[in-house]
């Protein structure tokens, strides 16, 4: 941990808070006590988890449990897909899989078979824990700490805490009866919470993408993803209360929605499996379509404007061959590079980091994590500290598509708030992005 890294990442923390203040609806009403305590809380949590061996050991154990669950997923997948499961998740060389004397060569894992099944299993497991009521107990502990420390409403702290484990439309189900009564500030906090975190199901996928086939590496990255999700909770409330300060009285009591999924445990597992299957198909389809669209856009840019204007040669020369022609990745890299610098990324990796931040915001975090894993395999992003910072920066659903998901999902739960949700959509995207960059800056201070 170098002093220059600490100072630059500290500048990143101040910059994210400053940007939130710049876009605040009421700067005079900003609760600076909440901002100060919430920011200190994030730093303390990160320090305790990442730098105190005993606590780090606990989180590594939890991360190891996630990895073990991935092994269980593999057992189920192997029953269905058989020998196709033998293709490693992070190999760089040719892998040969034999079946009936035939050989099949591939340079990469079969993504749909080795990675997507984890979404299905984790969705079923989460729904089961929700049905048992165990998940709600853990969520309520986190919510109680934040509610008492920050003195915010019970409903928004419950939903924000639930986002550590659940997705952006699942977490608000815990407070569904209270959504219609919530203030605009509380609604924004819930939306930012959804944008600034990821769900347990997709977290399993990112563990595989970041850690490959190495069990120790999977545990290490699982710990970082868990830490990112936890410190994002107070960060969410800090950023959302700056962007839209609370000026109306709120209820600090915490009331959990008693409604649980399914008629019994078996029904809950079936519901979770079906939901996970839909999500896995959606993720696979999204990856196919977005990759194709990006390739098409890159072809048009390189063969069109890049070729006519001579930009292709200029870009290849100025980036030292990192980018060969005009492309979306280059545009993302240029736009995202200043933010990457602020959160602590080393100068030599700014364009690569900026590219990933742009992909995450315009496309989604899944595409960005997938790109980062491919860049690591290709030897384009090998610096460990940079990948740690980016893991925190990408750890959230803050992308353009999520605006529609939240307006549709939350609007169905609270029809009377649909218009307000739509009006808050872009502000929620800004808040979610700033929250992720804030947690990344804090991670940058520690490595």
C-alpha positions in Angstrom: 0.0 0.0 0.0 1.8 3.1 -1.3 1.0 6.6 0.0 0.5 7.8 -3.6 -2.2 5.1 -4.1 -3.9 6.2 -0.8 -3.9 9.9 -1.7 -5.2 9.4 -5.2 -8.0 7.0 -4.0 -8.8 9.5 -1.2 -9.2 12.1 -3.9 -11.5 9.7 -5.7 -13.7 9.4 -2.5 -13.9 13.2 -2.3 -14.6 13.5 -6.0 -17.5 11.0 -5.9 -19.0 12.9 -2.9 -18.4 16.1 -4.7 -20.1 15.0 -7.9 -23.1 13.8 -5.9 -23.3 17.2 -4.2 -23.1 18.9 -7.6 -26.2 17.0 -8.7 -28.1 17.3 -5.4 -31.7 18.6 -5.5 -31.2 20.5 -2.3 -27.6 21.2 -1.1 -28.7 23.0 2.0 -30.6 20.0 3.2 -27.8 17.5 2.7 -27.4 15.5 6.0 -23.6 15.8 6.5 -23.8 13.7 9.6 -25.1 10.8 7.6 -22.5 11.4 4.9 -19.6 11.5 7.4 -20.7 8.5 9.5 -21.6 6.5 6.4 -18.3 7.2 4.7 -16.3 6.3 7.8 -18.4 3.1 8.2 -17.4 2.0 4.7 -13.8 2.6 5.3 -13.9 0.8 8.7 -15.7 -2.2 7.2 -13.2 -2.5 4.4 -10.3 -2.2 6.8 -11.7 -4.7 9.2 -12.6 -7.3 6.5 -9.5 -6.9 4.3 -6.7 -6.1 6.7 -7.5 -7.9 10.0 -6.5 -11.5 9.6 -9.1 -13.0 11.9 -12.0 -11.2 10.1 -10.5 -11.8 6.7 -10.4 -15.5 7.6 -14.1 -15.5 8.4 -14.9 -13.9 5.0 -12.6 -16.3 3.3 -14.5 -19.1 4.9 -17.8 -17.6 3.6 -16.1 -17.2 0.2 -15.0 -20.8 0.4 -18.6 -21.8 1.1 -19.7 -20.0 -2.1 -17.0 -21.9 -4.0 -18.2 -25.2 -2.5 -21.7 -24.3 -3.6 -20.3 -23.9 -7.1 -18.9 -27.5 -6.8 -22.4 -28.7 -5.9 -23.7 -26.9 -9.0 -21.1 -28.7 -11.0 -22.4 -32.1 -9.8 -25.9 -31.2 -10.9 -24.6 -29.9 -14.3 -22.5 -33.0 -14.8 -25.6 -35.2 -14.6 -27.2 -33.3 -17.4 -24.2 -32.3 -19.6 -21.8 -35.1 -18.9 -18.3 -34.9 -20.4 -18.9 -31.3 -21.6 -18.4 -30.2 -18.0 -14.7 -31.3 -18.2 -13.8 -28.1 -20.2 -12.0 -25.8 -17.7 -13.3 -22.3 -16.9 -10.1 -20.3 -17.4 -7.8 -22.3 -19.7 -5.8 -20.5 -22.3 -4.6 -23.5 -24.3 -6.5 -26.0 -26.4 -8.5 -28.4 -24.3 -9.4 -31.8 -25.8 -12.5 -33.6 -24.6 -13.0 -37.1 -25.9 -16.2 -39.0 -26.3 -16.6 -42.3 -28.1 -13.1 -41.9 -29.6 -13.9 -38.4 -31.1 -11.8 -35.3 -30.1 -13.1 -31.8 -29.7 -10.8 -28.9 -29.4 -11.7 -25.5 -27.9 -9.8 -22.5 -26.6 -12.3 -21.5 -23.9 -15.0 -23.1 -21.7 -18.5 -23.7 -23.0 -20.0 -20.8 -21.2 -23.6 -21.9 -21.3 -22.7 -25.2 -19.7 -20.0 -24.4 -17.2 -21.1 -21.0 -15.9 -24.8 -20.3 -16.4 -26.1 -23.3 -14.3 -24.7 -21.6 -11.2 -27.3 -18.9 -11.7 -30.1 -21.5 -11.6 -28.8 -23.2 -8.4 -28.1 -20.0 -6.5 -31.6 -18.6 -7.4 -33.2 -21.8 -6.0 -31.0 -21.7 -2.9 -31.8 -18.0 -2.2 -35.5 -18.6 -2.6 -35.3 -21.6 -0.2 -33.5 -19.4 2.4 -36.1 -16.7 1.9 -38.9 -19.2 2.4 -37.2 -20.5 5.6 -36.9 -16.9 6.9 -33.2 -17.2 7.5 -32.3 -14.6 4.9 -34.6 -12.1 6.6 -32.8 -12.5 9.9 -29.4 -11.7 8.4 -30.9 -8.7 6.5 -32.5 -7.3 9.6 -29.2 -7.4 11.6 -27.5 -5.3 8.9 -30.5 -3.0 8.6 -30.7 -2.4 12.4 -27.0 -1.4 12.5 -27.4 1.1 9.7 -30.8 2.4 10.9 -29.5 3.1 14.4 -26.2 4.5 13.2 -27.4 6.7 10.4 -30.9 7.4 11.8 -32.7 6.7 8.6 -36.1 5.0 7.9 -36.4 1.3 8.7 -37.9 0.5 5.3 -35.0 2.0 3.2 -32.3 0.4 5.4 -34.1 -3.0 5.2 -34.2 -2.8 1.4 -30.7 -1.6 1.1 -29.4 -4.3 3.4 -31.4 -6.9 1.4 -29.6 -5.8 -1.7 -26.4 -7.4 -0.3 -28.0 -10.8 -1.1 -30.9 -10.1 -3.4 -31.5 -8.4 -6.8 -32.8 -5.0 -7.5 -36.5 -6.1 -7.8 -36.3 -8.9 -5.2 -35.0 -6.9 -2.2 -37.9 -4.4 -2.2 -40.3 -7.3 -1.8 -39.3 -7.3 1.9 -40.9 -3.9 2.3 -43.6 -4.2 -0.4 -46.5 -3.0 1.8 -44.7 0.3 2.6 -43.6 1.3 -1.0 -46.8 3.3 -1.6 -46.1 5.4 1.5 -42.5 6.2 0.8 -41.0 9.6 0.2 -39.1 10.4 -3.0 -35.8 10.3 -1.0 -36.6 6.9 0.3 -37.6 5.7 -3.2 -34.3 6.9 -4.6 -32.4 5.1 -1.8 -34.1 1.9 -2.7 -33.4 2.4 -6.5 -29.7 3.3 -5.9 -29.4 0.3 -3.6 -30.5 -1.9 -6.5 -28.2 -0.2 -8.9 -25.1 -0.3 -6.6 -25.1 -4.1 -5.8 -25.4 -7.5 -7.4 -27.6 -10.5 -6.6 -26.2 -13.7 -5.1 -27.0 -15.7 -8.2 -24.8 -13.7 -10.6 -22.1 -13.2 -7.9 -21.5 -16.9 -8.3 -20.8 -16.4 -12.0 -18.4 -13.6 -11.4 -16.5 -15.7 -8.9 -15.9 -18.2 -11.7 -15.0 -15.5 -14.3 -12.5 -13.9 -12.0 -11.1 -17.0 -10.3 -11.1 -19.5 -13.2 -10.5 -23.1 -12.1 -8.2 -22.3 -9.2 -10.1 -22.9 -5.9 -7.9 -20.5 -3.9 -8.4 -17.7 -6.5 -12.1 -18.3 -6.5 -12.2 -17.9 -2.7 -10.1 -14.7 -3.0 -12.4 -13.0 -5.5 -15.5 -14.2 -3.6 -14.2 -12.4 -0.6 -13.8 -9.2 -2.6 -17.2 -9.5 -4.2 -18.8 -10.1 -0.7 -16.9 -7.1 0.7 -18.0 -4.9 -2.2 -21.6 -5.8 -1.6 -21.5 -5.1 2.1 -19.7 -1.7 1.9 -22.0 -0.7 -0.9 -24.9 -0.7 1.6 -23.8 2.4 3.6 -22.4 3.9 0.5 -25.8 3.7 -1.1 -27.4 5.7 1.7 -24.6 8.3 1.7 -24.9 9.0 -2.1 -28.7 8.8 -2.2 -29.1 11.2 0.7 -26.8 13.7 -1.0 -28.6 13.4 -4.4 -32.0 13.7 -2.8 -32.0 14.7 0.9 -34.8 13.6 3.2 -36.9 16.6 4.2 -40.0 14.8 5.5 -40.6 12.8 8.7 -39.9 9.1 8.3 -40.7 5.9 10.2 -37.6 4.4 11.7 -39.3 1.2 12.7 -38.5 -1.9 10.7 -41.3 -4.0 9.5 -40.6 -7.0 7.3 -43.1 -8.2 4.8 -44.5 -11.5 6.1 -45.2 -12.8 2.6 -42.9 -15.7 1.5 -42.5 -17.4 -1.8 -44.2 -20.7 -2.4 -46.7 -22.8 -0.6 -44.0 -24.9 1.0 -40.2 -25.6 0.7 -40.6 -27.8 -2.4 -42.7 -25.1 -4.1 -40.1 -22.4 -3.1 -37.3 -24.4 -4.7 -39.3 -24.9 -7.9 -40.1 -21.1 -8.0 -36.4 -20.3 -7.5 -35.3 -22.8 -10.1 -37.7 -21.4 -12.7 -36.7 -17.8 -12.0 -33.0 -18.8 -12.2 -33.6 -20.6 -15.5 -35.2 -17.5 -16.9 -32.3 -15.3 -15.7 -29.7 -17.8 -17.1 -31.4 -17.8 -20.5 -31.7 -14.0 -20.4 -28.0 -13.6 -19.5 -26.9 -16.0 -22.2 -29.1 -14.3 -24.8 -27.9 -10.9 -23.7 -24.3 -11.9 -24.1 -24.9 -13.2 -27.6 -26.8 -10.1 -28.7 -24.6 -7.5 -27.1 -21.4 -9.1 -28.4 -22.9 -9.2 -31.9 -24.1 -5.5 -31.7 -20.7 -4.4 -30.4 -18.9 -6.2 -33.2 -21.3 -4.6 -35.8 -20.8 -1.2 -34.3 -17.0 -1.7 -34.2 -17.0 -2.7 -37.9 -19.0 0.4 -38.9 -16.7 2.7 -36.9 -13.5 1.1 -38.1 -14.5 0.8 -41.8 -16.4 4.1 -41.8 -15.2 7.1 -39.8 -12.0 5.5 -38.7 -11.0 4.5 -42.2 -12.1 7.7 -44.0 -10.5 10.1 -41.5 -7.3 8.2 -40.8 -8.2 7.8 -37.1 -7.5 4.1 -37.1 -3.7 4.6 -37.7 -3.7 7.5 -35.2 -5.4 5.4 -32.5 -3.1 2.4 -33.1 0.0 4.6 -32.8 -1.1 6.7 -29.8 -2.3 3.7 -27.7 0.8 1.6 -28.5 -1.3 -1.0 -30.3 -3.7 -1.5 -27.3 -6.5 -0.4 -29.7 -6.0 -1.1 -33.4 -8.8 1.1 -34.7 -11.8 3.2 -33.8 -14.2 1.1 -31.8 -16.7 1.3 -29.0 -14.1 0.0 -26.6 -11.7 2.8 -27.5 -14.5 5.4 -27.0 -15.4 3.9 -23.6 -11.8 3.8 -22.7 -11.3 7.5 -23.4 -14.5 8.6 -21.6 -13.9 6.3 -18.6 -10.2 6.9 -18.2 -10.5 10.0 -15.9 -12.8 8.1 -13.6 -10.4 5.1 -13.6 -7.6 7.5 -12.6 -9.7 8.9 -9.8 -10.5 5.6 -8.3 -6.8 4.6 -8.2 -6.0 2.7 -11.4 -2.4 2.9 -12.5 -1.8 5.1 -15.6 -0.7 2.3 -17.9 -4.1 0.6 -17.4 -6.4 3.7 -17.7 -7.8 3.0 -21.2 -8.4 -0.7 -20.4 -10.1 0.2 -17.1 -12.1 3.0 -18.7 -13.3 0.6 -21.4 -14.7 -1.7 -18.7 -16.4 1.1 -16.8 -18.1 2.2 -20.1 -19.2 -1.4 -21.0 -20.7 -1.7 -17.5 -22.7 1.5 -17.7 -23.9 1.3 -21.4 -24.2 -2.5 -21.6 -24.1 -4.2 -18.2 -21.7 -5.4 -15.5 -22.0 -9.0 -16.7 -20.5 -8.0 -20.1 -17.8 -6.0 -18.4 -16.8 -8.8 -16.0 -16.7 -11.2 -19.0 -14.5 -8.7 -20.9 -12.2 -8.4 -17.9 -11.8 -12.2 -17.7 -11.0 -12.3 -21.4 -8.5 -9.4 -21.1 -6.7 -11.3 -18.3 -6.5 -14.5 -20.3 -5.1 -12.5 -23.3 -2.5 -10.9 -21.0 -3.9 -7.4 -21.5 -4.9 -6.8 -17.9 -2.6 -8.7 -15.5 -2.0 -6.2 -12.8 -3.7 -7.6 -9.6 -4.4 -4.2 -7.9 -6.1 -2.9 -11.0 -8.3 -5.9 -11.2 -9.2 -5.6 -7.5 -10.3 -2.0 -7.9 -12.3 -2.8 -11.1 -14.0 -5.7 -9.3 -15.4 -3.2 -6.8 -16.2 -0.6 -9.5 -18.1 -3.1 -11.7 -20.0 -4.7 -8.7 -23.4 -3.2 -9.3 -26.4 -3.2 -11.7 -25.9 0.4 -12.6 -26.6 0.4 -16.3 -29.1 2.0 -18.6 -31.3 -1.2 -18.9 -31.7 -1.3 -15.1 -33.7 1.9 -15.2 -36.4 0.0 -17.2 -36.1 -3.0 -14.9 -36.6 -0.9 -11.8 -39.5 1.2 -13.1 -41.2 -2.0 -14.3 -40.5 -4.1 -11.2 -41.1 -1.5 -8.5 -43.9 0.1 -10.4 -45.8 -3.2 -10.4 -45.4 -3.4 -6.5 -46.4 0.3 -6.1 -48.5 1.4 -9.1 -49.1 4.8 -7.4 -45.4 5.5 -7.4 -44.7 4.5 -11.1 -44.4 8.1 -12.4 -42.0 9.1 -9.5 -39.9 6.0 -10.2 -39.6 6.9 -13.9 -38.6 10.5 -13.1 -36.0 9.2 -10.6 -34.5 6.6 -13.0 -31.5 8.6 -14.4 -30.7 10.0 -11.0 -30.7 6.4 -9.6 -28.3 5.4 -12.4 -26.0 8.2 -11.5 -26.3 7.3 -7.8 -25.6 3.6 -8.4 -22.5 4.5 -10.5 -21.1 6.9 -8.0 -21.7 4.4 -5.2 -19.7 1.7 -7.1 -16.9 4.2 -7.9 -16.9 5.2 -4.2 -16.4 1.6 -3.0 -13.7 1.1 -5.6 -11.9 4.2 -4.4 -11.9 2.8 -0.9 -10.6 -0.5 -2.1 -7.9 1.5 -4.0 -6.8 3.0 -0.7 -6.1 -0.4 0.8 -4.1 -2.1 -2.0 
